[in-house]
Amino acid sequence: MSNTTLQSLENWVKKVAQLTAPEQIVWCTGSESEKKELDDLLLSTGDYIKLNEETHPNCFLHLSDPQDVARVEHLTFICTEEKEDAGPNNHWMNPQKAHVKIDELFEGCMQGRTMYVIPYCMGPIDSPISRCGVEITDSAYVVQNMRLMTRMGTPALKRIESEGHFVKGLHSTGELDPDRRYIMHFPEELTIKSYGSGYGGNALLGKKCHALRIGSYQAKTEGWLAEHMLILGLENPQGETHYIAAAFPSACGKTNLAMLIPPEGYVKDGWKITTIGDDICWMRSGEDGRLWAINPEAGFFGVAPGTAQDTNPNALAMLYQDTIFTNVGLTDDNQPWWEGLDDRVPVQDWKGNPYNPENGPAAHPNSRFTVASKRCPSYSPKAEDAKGVPISAIVFGGRRESLVPLVTQARNWAHGVLMGATVASETTAAATGAVGVVRHDPMAMKPFCGYHFADYWSHWLSFDKKGANLPEVFTVNWFRKDEDGKFMWPGFGDNMRVLEWIVKRVAGRVDAQPSALGDMPKIEDFNLDGLDGFDNEDLTRLLAVNTAGWEDELNNTIEYLQSFGKRVPQELYEELKITQSKLE
């Protein structure tokens, strides 16, 4: 008996089974009984540790192989027929050679293992903006994460069967050997193949692989945008809600911003923030000319260290039930623990060894939690709205100790695209490699754009056409430091003050101070009420433009754009010239 009415899906599953030789094949339905069965299986194999049922009901801890704890950008390939189409921003491999290379690894790799077939939908099942895929994997841990992160199972399969097409994803943990590890994307075939890693970013193929790398290619060919952005709703005391999409590189506070709790004075006045998503945003033009967005994910795959009562109470509140923790420490009563959480001392570290501070932190710096979005106290039911939410503002940010002001508004759409294209940020622990190095990370998409960056910028520019009612574009930087190396801006909940100015600008309620870099707040229009130890003078310093520093930055930017060759749209150079002339 066939498991699906779609012949192409049935044929592909058979072909994969012939290649990988599993002991059995299980088609995932997404049911509660299936979840329970797999939880029990993972507990019996030691892949799960049951956490304290009183404090953390239905929560589990998974410990990865110590050599498999982050995205592996150097082993991630975009395989297009023409090398030029992948662009200098990606590692490229010829698709025919890539298939041969990785299929050799897949050959017989599931012997003695179960092959799981996971139909999933990225976005609400009935949304025209959503796209579907099928991930085949030999990891029950991956199935349980995909259950939280996507709309998976029978409803997704029905949509796939009615549409007749889907993104194909094949994954095996293999031997977890770093020398036998690849994450390959074939955008022109809408196919992903991932071998040798069990880490979320490499193994949950709906996440970065589909939602961004393949998604960005789908978006270019179909005329929409797939972006590494949070989406939040900001409701003012008058009851108006503005939706903001914001792009930050990993571990730069995206989740904290998406779930921000405003300062006390704002809450009293009736301001509210609701969360649509914390990581990925798919946008397309609506009939009204505005960009409408969905969060294609159904859950959060968040970084645990730094999540605490004082930094992100909303994130912490959702982690006491139905959560999978990966690579965190353990307390003596089997509660999950990570640096920054509280002052308890854990007994076990993320490698499963007795905790000893001399051997490093209890939780890996990139340790994670996976939890359904609906568990978040600030979750918005609008996240399930099939038509999405209208975006009022797009915000680009990065982690910069100097130079970049607290907030700047673009002069126009093309200038906004330039601002996004030239964002640079200090690297974090979310990817393998050195931490704290400033690198360009356009639109926070450096590791995720599935094609040539210059073509991607042209695609962004193409939205500025007759009848378009595009969002205003801003850049922010919460991470400026003073001469003593201390952060100048309080950040966290106080980032609300910047968001307030942004929505007031969008609504035309405040003027701005023009600068060479774009429009900035007038000091008197920026709300500092209740902010102890921070005054107008501090704000002035955070908005200052260092002319000499920016001249160097722009020269560096020109070199950077030139590294993408002749495909770079001329409009970006024109906007750069305008900025240079204003600096002079």
CORHU-V36870 format. One record per residue. N is the residue number from 1. PHI is phi as a letter, one per 20 degrees, with the letter a starting at -180 (999 if undefined). D_FIRST is the distance of its C-alpha to the first C-alpha in Angstrom with 2 decimals. Layout:
n-><N/N>
phi-><PHI/PHI>
d_first-><D_FIRST/D_FIRST>
This chain:
n-><1/2/3/4/5/6/7/8/9/10/11/12/13/14/15/16/17/18/19/20/21/22/23/24/25/26/27/28/29/30/31/32/33/34/35/36/37/38/39/40/41/42/43/44/45/46/47/48/49/50/51/52/53/54/55/56/57/58/59/60/61/62/63/64/65/66/67/68/69/70/71/72/73/74/75/76/77/78/79/80/81/82/83/84/85/86/87/88/89/90/91/92/93/94/95/96/97/98/99/100/101/102/103/104/105/106/107/108/109/110/111/112/113/114/115/116/117/118/119/120/121/122/123/124/125/126/127/128/129/130/131/132/133/134/135/136/137/138/139/140/141/142/143/144/145/146/147/148/149/150/151/152/153/154/155/156/157/158/159/160/161/162/163/164/165/166/167/168/169/170/171/172/173/174/175/176/177/178/179/180/181/182/183/184/185/186/187/188/189/190/191/192/193/194/195/196/197/198/199/200/201/202/203/204/205/206/207/208/209/210/211/212/213/214/215/216/217/218/219/220/221/222/223/224/225/226/227/228/229/230/231/232/233/234/235/236/237/238/239/240/241/242/243/244/245/246/247/248/249/250/251/252/253/254/255/256/257/258/259/260/261/262/263/264/265/266/267/268/269/270/271/272/273/274/275/276/277/278/279/280/281/282/283/284/285/286/287/288/289/290/291/292/293/294/295/296/297/298/299/300/301/302/303/304/305/306/307/308/309/310/311/312/313/314/315/316/317/318/319/320/321/322/323/324/325/326/327/328/329/330/331/332/333/334/335/336/337/338/339/340/341/342/343/344/345/346/347/348/349/350/351/352/353/354/355/356/357/358/359/360/361/362/363/364/365/366/367/368/369/370/371/372/373/374/375/376/377/378/379/380/381/382/383/384/385/386/387/388/389/390/391/392/393/394/395/396/397/398/399/400/401/402/403/404/405/406/407/408/409/410/411/412/413/414/415/416/417/418/419/420/421/422/423/424/425/426/427/428/429/430/431/432/433/434/435/436/437/438/439/440/441/442/443/444/445/446/447/448/449/450/451/452/453/454/455/456/457/458/459/460/461/462/463/464/465/466/467/468/469/470/471/472/473/474/475/476/477/478/479/480/481/482/483/484/485/486/487/488/489/490/491/492/493/494/495/496/497/498/499/500/501/502/503/504/505/506/507/508/509/510/511/512/513/514/515/516/517/518/519/520/521/522/523/524/525/526/527/528/529/530/531/532/533/534/535/536/537/538/539/540/541/542/543/544/545/546/547/548/549/550/551/552/553/554/555/556/557/558/559/560/561/562/563/564/565/566/567/568/569/570/571/572/573/574/575/576/577/578/579/580/581/582/583/584>
phi-><999/f/e/b/e/e/f/f/f/g/f/f/f/f/f/f/f/f/f/e/l/f/f/b/d/c/e/f/d/n/f/f/f/f/g/f/g/f/g/f/f/f/f/f/e/n/f/c/d/f/e/g/f/f/e/c/f/l/d/c/d/d/d/f/f/g/e/b/c/b/f/d/f/f/d/d/c/d/d/d/g/d/g/g/f/f/m/f/f/c/e/d/b/g/g/f/f/f/g/f/f/e/f/f/f/f/g/m/f/d/g/m/d/e/e/e/d/d/f/b/c/e/o/g/g/d/e/f/e/f/c/d/b/c/d/d/b/d/d/f/f/f/g/f/f/f/g/e/e/c/e/d/o/g/g/f/f/f/f/g/f/f/e/n/b/a/e/e/c/d/c/b/f/l/d/l/e/g/e/c/c/b/c/d/c/c/g/f/d/l/c/c/c/c/c/n/c/d/f/g/f/d/d/e/f/f/f/f/f/e/f/d/f/f/g/f/f/g/f/f/f/d/n/c/c/d/c/e/c/f/c/c/d/d/d/e/g/e/n/e/d/d/d/d/d/c/d/c/g/g/m/d/n/f/f/g/f/f/d/g/d/f/g/g/g/f/f/g/f/o/f/b/d/d/d/e/a/d/b/c/c/d/c/b/f/e/f/e/n/e/e/d/c/c/e/f/e/d/b/d/d/e/e/f/g/n/e/b/g/e/e/b/f/f/f/f/f/e/e/d/a/l/c/d/d/c/m/d/e/c/e/f/d/m/d/f/b/b/g/n/f/a/e/f/d/f/d/c/e/f/e/n/e/g/f/b/g/f/e/o/f/f/d/f/g/d/f/c/c/c/b/f/g/f/f/f/g/e/g/d/g/f/f/e/f/f/e/n/c/e/e/e/b/d/c/d/b/b/d/c/f/b/m/f/f/g/b/b/d/f/f/a/f/f/f/f/f/f/g/f/f/d/f/c/b/f/f/c/e/f/c/f/p/f/d/n/e/f/c/f/b/g/l/l/d/g/e/c/f/e/b/g/g/f/f/f/f/f/f/g/f/f/f/e/c/g/n/f/c/e/f/f/d/c/d/c/b/e/d/f/d/e/f/e/m/e/f/e/d/f/m/l/g/f/f/g/f/f/f/f/f/f/f/f/f/f/e/m/e/c/e/c/e/f/b/f/e/q/e/c/f/f/g/f/e/d/f/d/g/m/e/f/m/b/c/g/f/f/f/g/f/f/d/f/d/e/g/f/f/f/f/f/g/f/f/f/f/f/g/f/f/f/f/e/m/f/f/f/f/g/g/f/f/f/f/f/f/f/f/f/f/f/f/f>
d_first-><0.00/3.82/6.59/9.02/10.38/12.91/12.54/15.50/14.14/10.87/13.39/15.89/13.88/13.04/16.75/18.00/16.17/17.83/21.08/21.19/19.58/18.49/18.13/15.01/13.16/13.45/12.66/15.88/16.26/20.06/20.51/23.66/22.04/20.25/23.72/25.44/23.13/23.78/27.49/27.78/26.15/28.59/31.46/30.69/30.63/33.82/32.36/33.40/36.76/36.87/39.71/42.26/40.45/43.65/44.41/40.95/38.27/34.69/36.05/35.33/37.09/35.46/37.79/36.95/38.14/41.76/41.25/38.31/39.71/39.98/38.77/39.68/41.08/42.42/38.95/37.30/37.02/36.55/35.38/36.52/37.51/41.12/42.64/44.93/42.06/41.15/44.81/47.17/45.55/42.47/41.85/40.42/38.51/37.57/33.81/33.25/35.25/33.59/30.04/31.34/33.27/30.56/27.70/29.99/29.95/26.18/25.73/24.42/25.52/22.56/23.00/23.07/21.90/18.91/17.55/17.25/15.79/18.19/18.07/21.69/24.33/27.92/30.00/29.53/26.13/28.05/30.73/31.31/32.73/29.53/27.21/23.70/22.26/19.57/20.99/19.36/21.61/22.24/24.65/24.03/27.46/26.28/23.36/26.01/28.39/25.94/25.20/28.96/29.64/27.02/25.06/21.73/18.30/16.51/19.59/19.90/16.30/17.03/20.25/18.78/16.36/19.43/21.75/19.59/21.35/21.81/23.86/22.14/23.40/22.96/24.92/25.81/28.82/29.45/32.68/34.37/37.02/39.05/39.66/35.95/35.07/34.23/32.95/32.32/31.77/31.06/32.13/31.90/28.22/27.52/26.34/27.44/27.40/29.04/29.80/32.08/32.75/31.51/34.11/32.94/34.45/32.82/29.48/28.58/27.65/27.74/31.40/33.98/31.65/29.75/32.10/35.17/34.86/32.01/32.90/36.50/35.47/33.15/36.11/38.57/36.57/35.70/39.12/38.76/39.59/37.54/40.10/40.79/42.44/42.72/43.02/45.44/46.99/50.77/52.24/56.02/58.37/58.35/54.62/53.60/50.58/50.39/47.27/47.93/45.64/47.07/46.31/47.45/46.51/44.63/46.77/49.38/48.88/46.07/44.49/48.01/48.87/45.64/46.37/50.16/52.31/55.47/58.93/60.52/62.73/59.81/57.85/61.00/61.37/57.83/55.95/52.25/49.55/45.85/43.01/40.23/39.27/40.92/39.52/37.71/38.52/36.97/39.51/39.75/42.58/42.63/44.37/47.43/47.75/46.99/44.31/41.55/39.59/36.53/35.76/32.27/31.93/31.33/33.30/36.25/36.24/39.99/42.71/44.05/47.62/49.89/47.89/50.43/52.20/54.83/52.60/49.47/49.51/46.51/44.30/45.64/45.06/41.29/40.89/41.54/38.07/34.37/35.38/34.38/37.56/37.60/40.69/43.19/45.74/45.82/48.68/49.81/47.94/44.61/44.93/43.95/47.03/48.02/51.30/52.85/51.07/54.04/56.71/54.85/54.61/51.15/50.76/47.82/47.18/44.02/43.91/43.84/47.49/50.40/51.70/54.82/56.05/57.53/54.02/53.07/51.41/49.27/46.51/45.51/47.05/43.56/41.94/39.49/38.09/34.72/34.79/33.40/35.85/36.18/38.03/40.89/43.97/44.69/41.13/41.25/38.80/39.40/36.95/34.16/35.94/33.75/36.83/38.14/41.82/44.79/46.38/50.20/50.90/49.40/50.92/50.96/52.19/52.64/54.54/58.07/61.13/63.56/64.16/61.34/62.62/61.04/59.83/60.33/59.19/58.44/60.83/58.04/54.37/55.19/57.28/54.43/52.07/54.79/55.08/51.34/51.31/54.21/53.29/54.05/53.25/53.88/50.83/49.21/47.11/43.74/43.65/44.89/48.47/51.94/52.42/55.11/55.33/55.77/53.26/52.33/49.11/48.75/47.10/45.90/43.31/44.69/41.74/39.15/40.04/37.48/40.08/43.86/45.90/48.38/45.67/44.41/47.96/48.26/45.05/46.62/49.83/48.03/47.42/51.19/51.41/52.97/51.79/50.39/51.35/50.47/50.80/53.97/53.55/55.18/55.46/56.16/57.20/57.38/58.38/61.97/64.30/68.10/70.65/69.97/66.23/65.44/62.94/64.98/62.50/61.34/57.71/54.92/55.65/58.63/56.44/56.25/59.74/58.48/55.55/58.10/60.22/57.20/56.18/59.84/60.10/56.99/58.49/61.87/63.66/65.38/67.08/66.60/68.85/68.29/68.11/67.46/63.90/63.13/63.99/64.61/65.54/69.13/70.17/71.25/67.83/65.92/65.53/66.88/67.72/67.28/66.63/69.05/70.59/69.31/71.53/72.15/73.54/70.32/68.31/70.69/70.09/66.30/66.61/69.19/68.54/69.76/70.90/71.44/68.15/66.30/68.03/66.66/63.18/63.20/64.35/61.51/59.13/60.37/59.76/56.28/55.39/56.93/54.60/51.80/53.73/54.28/51.16/52.68/53.51/57.27/57.21/56.70/59.83/61.72/60.86/61.92/65.26/65.85/65.28/67.61/70.33/70.14/70.52/73.65>
